[in-house]
Amino acid sequence: MISWWIHALQLAELIVSSLVHMIYGLYIFSTAVAGDLSQSLSERFFKPDGNLEVKREDPSGTNVDDLPPIVLVHGIFGFGKGKLGSFSYFAGAEKKDERVLVPDLGSLTSIYDRACELFYYLKGGQVDYGEEHSKIYGHLQFGRVYEQGHYPEWDEDHPIHFVGHSAGAQVVRVLQQMLADKEFKGYQNTSEHWILSITSLSGAFNGTTRTYFDGMQPDDGKTMKPVSLIQLCRIGVIMYDWLDIPWLKAYYNFGFDHFNMSRKKLALWGLVDCLLGNAGPFTAGDWILSDLTLQGSMEMNRRLQTFPDTFYFSYATKRTRKILGVTVPSGILGIHPLLFIRALQMSQWRHPPDVPPPYKGYRDEDWQDNDGALNTISMTHPRLPFEHPNRLVVDDSDCLPLQPGIWYYKIILEADHILFIVNRDRARVQSDLMYDSIFERCRKHVFRKTPTLPNQPLSLNNSNNNNL
């Protein structure tokens, strides 16, 4: 009888989670469409003066084109400029600086595939996923063509600042390692020095226990439970890609074009094969959630370094607190409905007793604080399977002058995983302070060739403790 009740509760949770995610997805899509329609009507009846010329200079008189770009890299289910119309994944933060790029990468593709796409987005050319990798995972070696790179001069003398949200932070780390290892065919001069700084916002460095609640098997971190949220997601994505409706995919794309799941390439029986789990990225394990399990993250981290000449910063978010020694979500109204159920489940996480712990010294309580999507311990800095140099920041002024090769991190209280993205109205001033401090640091406090101190140190401490 008890087992029946447990199964009933699990089914109810699956139904509620599925409905919440579907409704939120429809909300994002409809909001983007409404915004585009409004903009089109506005441009039709109030045409801007096309003769106006805007001079690209910052207030200090520096030519904007001489500044290193700041590249914003989205996380899971994210999108870049050009997708979902004029909707902004980073809640309009890209407008705060004149030299910001927002690439559109595969929203569910693996971290490795996204790192490849990011490289060619910047340098230009046809995305090359590598011959060996492509054979292992059964997809095309070559993907999208960028006729013109968004920063073709990118090299050691023209490095870039990267800001990654969620899985986007790990994408940049993989990209830097690939640059250091000279993995891009035809580019023999790449190095880790091509990246000046990496800033992580709720970054997925060490995996998340949420993947197991969503449906990944905790014993191997690769296979999926037969009945789960991600099984429903898998079916939806396969159908979306198979239908291959041009205008819809131009509006939003999960990024699996290199798997050839379109009805134009895949017959009906091929679709059935994918749905049955005999083919496609979900079967091969070449997708984002396999990389976000604790096992997948540890495997990836074994080859990723923290380089001595790059600056690293991290903001870890937390939406839980302890009451009488028990970790619980910190308030119902403050947590986004998309994340509340998972925040509660993750705060009560217990590693399955029949599965070996993922690493020596593992404790459940270390992984209970979370932001509804990632565990707070996972976001501070790379720590598994070995800990990288790091420093907890309490007072900004104590860290100046900044030193490369160290992960400076802050823990932001009362912030869920999507507080600083999509909807600026949720965070308001806190969001402005966050992105202002990140962009100001990139422009004034991070140097390589001329490591001189700025005239005035960055001092943006406030009650939210969210500025590094």
WONOR-V801248 format. One record per pair of residues at least 12 apart in sequence whose ideal C-beta (glycine too) atoms are under 6 Angstrom apart, sorted by the first residue. I is the first residue (numbers start at 1). J is the second residue. D is the distance in Angstrom with one decimal. If there is no record, write none. Layout:
BEGIN
{{I | J | D} {I | J | D}}
END
This chain:
BEGIN
{{17 | 229 | 5.4} {17 | 341 | 5.9} {18 | 232 | 5.6} {20 | 337 | 5.9} {20 | 338 | 5.9} {24 | 338 | 5.0} {32 | 84 | 4.0} {32 | 85 | 4.8} {32 | 87 | 3.9} {35 | 86 | 5.5} {36 | 85 | 3.7} {39 | 86 | 5.9} {64 | 98 | 4.3} {64 | 99 | 5.5} {67 | 99 | 4.6} {68 | 159 | 5.9} {68 | 160 | 5.7} {68 | 161 | 5.9} {69 | 99 | 5.0} {69 | 101 | 5.2} {69 | 151 | 5.5} {69 | 160 | 5.5} {70 | 97 | 5.8} {70 | 100 | 5.0} {70 | 161 | 4.6} {70 | 442 | 5.5} {71 | 101 | 4.8} {71 | 160 | 5.7} {71 | 162 | 5.0} {72 | 90 | 5.2} {72 | 102 | 4.9} {72 | 163 | 5.1} {73 | 164 | 4.2} {73 | 168 | 3.5} {73 | 171 | 5.6} {73 | 172 | 5.8} {74 | 89 | 4.7} {74 | 168 | 5.3} {75 | 165 | 4.7} {75 | 166 | 2.8} {75 | 167 | 4.6} {75 | 168 | 4.8} {76 | 167 | 5.1} {76 | 288 | 5.3} {77 | 107 | 5.1} {78 | 107 | 5.6} {79 | 104 | 5.7} {80 | 102 | 4.7} {80 | 103 | 4.7} {80 | 104 | 3.0} {81 | 102 | 4.2} {82 | 104 | 5.7} {83 | 104 | 5.0} {83 | 252 | 5.6} {84 | 252 | 5.9} {89 | 421 | 5.8} {90 | 421 | 5.8} {91 | 421 | 5.6} {91 | 422 | 5.9} {91 | 424 | 3.9} {92 | 424 | 5.8} {93 | 435 | 4.1} {96 | 435 | 5.5} {96 | 439 | 5.6} {97 | 439 | 4.8} {101 | 150 | 5.4} {103 | 118 | 5.9} {103 | 121 | 4.4} {105 | 117 | 5.0} {106 | 255 | 2.0} {107 | 254 | 5.3} {107 | 255 | 5.7} {108 | 254 | 4.8} {108 | 287 | 5.6} {108 | 288 | 5.2} {109 | 255 | 4.2} {110 | 286 | 4.8} {110 | 287 | 5.6} {110 | 291 | 5.8} {111 | 170 | 5.4} {111 | 171 | 5.3} {111 | 174 | 5.4} {111 | 291 | 4.6} {113 | 129 | 6.0} {114 | 171 | 4.7} {115 | 171 | 5.3} {115 | 174 | 4.3} {115 | 175 | 4.2} {115 | 178 | 6.0} {116 | 129 | 5.2} {118 | 175 | 5.6} {119 | 184 | 5.9} {120 | 146 | 5.5} {121 | 146 | 6.0} {121 | 150 | 6.0} {122 | 149 | 5.6} {122 | 150 | 5.6} {122 | 151 | 4.7} {122 | 154 | 5.2} {123 | 149 | 4.6} {123 | 152 | 5.9} {123 | 154 | 5.9} {124 | 146 | 4.9} {124 | 148 | 5.7} {124 | 149 | 2.8} {124 | 152 | 5.2} {126 | 142 | 5.2} {126 | 145 | 4.6} {127 | 143 | 3.7} {127 | 144 | 5.1} {128 | 142 | 5.9} {128 | 185 | 5.9} {129 | 141 | 5.7} {137 | 284 | 4.4} {137 | 286 | 3.9} {138 | 284 | 5.5} {139 | 258 | 4.6} {139 | 259 | 4.7} {140 | 258 | 4.4} {143 | 258 | 4.6} {156 | 191 | 5.9} {156 | 193 | 4.4} {156 | 194 | 5.9} {159 | 194 | 5.5} {159 | 196 | 3.9} {161 | 196 | 5.5} {161 | 197 | 4.9} {161 | 442 | 4.4} {162 | 198 | 5.1} {163 | 199 | 4.5} {164 | 200 | 5.7} {165 | 201 | 4.7} {165 | 421 | 5.9} {166 | 202 | 5.5} {166 | 204 | 5.5} {167 | 204 | 4.8} {169 | 200 | 3.7} {169 | 203 | 3.0} {170 | 204 | 5.4} {172 | 198 | 5.3} {173 | 304 | 5.2} {176 | 192 | 5.4} {176 | 195 | 5.0} {177 | 304 | 5.1} {179 | 192 | 5.8} {179 | 194 | 5.2} {180 | 192 | 4.0} {192 | 307 | 4.3} {195 | 310 | 5.6} {197 | 311 | 4.0} {197 | 446 | 4.9} {198 | 312 | 5.3} {199 | 313 | 4.5} {199 | 438 | 5.5} {200 | 314 | 4.2} {201 | 315 | 5.2} {202 | 317 | 4.8} {202 | 379 | 5.6} {202 | 417 | 5.5} {203 | 314 | 6.0} {203 | 379 | 5.5} {204 | 292 | 5.7} {204 | 374 | 5.6} {205 | 378 | 5.8} {205 | 382 | 4.8} {206 | 297 | 5.3} {206 | 378 | 4.0} {206 | 383 | 5.8} {206 | 384 | 4.7} {207 | 292 | 5.7} {207 | 293 | 5.4} {207 | 294 | 4.0} {207 | 297 | 3.4} {208 | 292 | 5.6} {208 | 374 | 4.6} {208 | 375 | 5.6} {208 | 378 | 5.9} {209 | 346 | 5.6} {209 | 349 | 4.9} {209 | 367 | 5.5} {209 | 375 | 5.9} {210 | 342 | 5.4} {210 | 346 | 5.9} {210 | 373 | 5.8} {211 | 289 | 5.5} {211 | 292 | 5.3} {211 | 293 | 4.7} {213 | 345 | 5.0} {214 | 229 | 4.9} {214 | 230 | 5.0} {215 | 228 | 2.6} {215 | 229 | 5.5} {215 | 230 | 3.9} {215 | 231 | 6.0} {216 | 289 | 5.9} {216 | 293 | 5.3} {218 | 352 | 5.3} {218 | 355 | 5.4} {219 | 355 | 4.9} {221 | 293 | 3.3} {221 | 295 | 3.3} {221 | 296 | 5.2} {222 | 285 | 5.1} {222 | 290 | 5.5} {234 | 282 | 4.9} {237 | 254 | 5.2} {238 | 274 | 5.0} {238 | 275 | 6.0} {241 | 256 | 5.4} {241 | 261 | 4.2} {242 | 261 | 5.5} {242 | 263 | 5.2} {242 | 271 | 5.0} {244 | 262 | 3.9} {244 | 263 | 5.7} {256 | 281 | 5.6} {259 | 280 | 6.0} {259 | 281 | 5.4} {294 | 358 | 4.6} {298 | 384 | 5.0} {298 | 385 | 5.1} {301 | 382 | 5.8} {301 | 384 | 6.0} {306 | 388 | 4.3} {308 | 405 | 4.0} {309 | 404 | 5.2} {310 | 404 | 5.6} {311 | 404 | 5.0} {311 | 446 | 4.9} {312 | 407 | 4.5} {313 | 408 | 5.1} {313 | 468 | 5.4} {314 | 380 | 5.9} {314 | 381 | 5.7} {314 | 407 | 5.6} {314 | 409 | 4.0} {315 | 410 | 5.5} {315 | 412 | 5.7} {316 | 376 | 5.2} {316 | 379 | 3.6} {316 | 380 | 4.7} {316 | 411 | 4.9} {317 | 371 | 4.1} {317 | 412 | 5.1} {317 | 415 | 4.1} {318 | 369 | 5.4} {318 | 371 | 6.0} {318 | 376 | 4.6} {318 | 411 | 5.8} {318 | 413 | 5.7} {319 | 335 | 5.5} {319 | 343 | 5.7} {319 | 371 | 4.9} {319 | 372 | 5.9} {319 | 416 | 4.5} {320 | 347 | 5.0} {320 | 369 | 4.9} {320 | 370 | 5.9} {327 | 347 | 4.4} {327 | 368 | 4.1} {328 | 347 | 5.6} {329 | 343 | 4.5} {329 | 344 | 5.5} {335 | 416 | 5.2} {336 | 416 | 5.4} {336 | 418 | 5.8} {339 | 372 | 2.7} {339 | 416 | 5.2} {342 | 372 | 5.4} {343 | 372 | 4.0} {346 | 370 | 4.3} {347 | 368 | 5.2} {349 | 367 | 5.5} {349 | 368 | 5.7} {350 | 364 | 5.5} {351 | 364 | 5.8} {359 | 384 | 5.9} {371 | 416 | 4.9} {371 | 417 | 4.4} {372 | 416 | 4.7} {372 | 417 | 5.1} {373 | 417 | 3.6} {380 | 409 | 4.5} {381 | 407 | 3.6} {381 | 409 | 5.5} {388 | 407 | 5.9} {389 | 406 | 4.8} {390 | 407 | 4.2} {391 | 406 | 5.6} {391 | 408 | 5.5} {393 | 408 | 5.2} {393 | 410 | 5.0} {393 | 468 | 5.5} {396 | 458 | 5.8} {397 | 457 | 5.6} {400 | 457 | 4.9} {401 | 453 | 5.6} {402 | 445 | 5.7} {408 | 468 | 5.9} {410 | 468 | 5.5} {412 | 466 | 4.7} {420 | 434 | 5.6} {430 | 464 | 5.3} {433 | 467 | 5.8} {434 | 466 | 5.4} {437 | 460 | 4.9} {437 | 467 | 3.8} {445 | 458 | 5.9}}
END
